[in-house]
Amino acid sequence: MKVGIIGSHGLYAKYGGWDQLVNNLAENASPSCEFIIFNPKETPIKKNTIPKNVQVISIFLSASGFAGLLFDFISIFIASLYCKKIFLLGLKGMPAAIIVKIISFNKIKLISNIGGIEWERPQFSWIQKRYLKFCFHLANKFCNKIVLDNEHYLRFYKEDVESRKKLCLIPYGGTIDTSISKDDSYLVKKYPFLKFNYFLSVGRSIEDNMLDELCTYFKKKPKANLVLISNFSNSIYGRHMLQKFSSFPNIFLIDGLYVKSELDFLRRCCHAYIHTHTLCGSAPSLIEMMIAKRPILSIDVPQNRFTLKGCGFLFKEFNILDGLLHQEDLSDYICSTSVASLYEWPNIVSQYQNCFHEA
């Protein structure tokens, strides 16, 4: 079985959840499953690291912005020459995927992970939202399998009996790199806040992740430390955050940390993790903190409740956290081992392979 994967930043990219999924599919797949992965210009191919069951094709376009749409379309047409199955991460490439499906007289099978509620994200224009909603309806009509990464999205299919038959409910996976010792002197010098208790939050610089609201809350709590890791310089919203909050001594903003061992070190050392994503599915940053076995304080939206499965502390408003900021023991909000194990990558990859076979 050969599957073309569309919609990521390529093999061994480090941008986000899609990329971690692709990397783990490539590394953990069984010998019966082969992949073709497309790398944009920002992700050079490292030939000596490519797994045996993976073919990587470079396309000299960016995978972001408007160029990303063209990148996906070209990737889909190339994949159709080599694969009978195409796996789409997200919705934007759906029109091109349907064209190749029709041209092949339905010999090409489409599997789509719809992602989050993309058409509700505030950073998109009216036209972009309409396009994504249109692609969602196309996916339901033409895809052979539809992957939902969170039970909350089953609500879209209550009345759609035919589409329900296509659904595969598969969350994101996660893993924590423990290779760096907690007393590593170099990192303690690099990150002075490691000497104190700190609350950690990780998320993209987009409005629905509520990073501005989180920092606004902590600027009024000078005795509590917040470490916020995001891709600040990649957006107007993020750059505004850097300008607005960098001067507060208890707020530490880290702009783009993609070294996993280092990022996981900061995860393992935090007093607690604050999760503020509101339109995500099974957020990778939340899952990795569950596996890291640190206390979790999460904004209370259905997606996060489904992901946590009864673990953690849920809050509707930031001021509810007042009583927890200086509490020494938050261990009641650590995820259980049995729940965390559900999100281990080998388990997730196995579910994806079953979905591909069934398509």
ABEGO torsion letter per residue (X at the ends): XBBBBBGBAEBGBAABAAAAAAAAAAAABBAABBBBBBBBAABBBBAAABBAABBBBBBBBBABEAAAAAAAAAAAAAAAAABABBBBBEAAAAAAAAAAAAAAGGABBBBBBAEBBAAABAABBAAAAAAAAAAAAAAAAABABBBBABAAAAAAAAABAAAAAABBBBBBBBBBBAABBAABAAAAAABAAAABBBBBBBBBBBAAAGAAAAAAAAAABAABBBBBBBBAAABAAAAAAAAAAAABAABBBBBGBABAAAAAAAAAABABBBBABAABBBBAAAAAAAAAGBBBBBBBBAAAAAAAGGBEBBBABAAAAAAAAABABAAAABBBAAAAAAABAAAAAAAAAAAAAAX
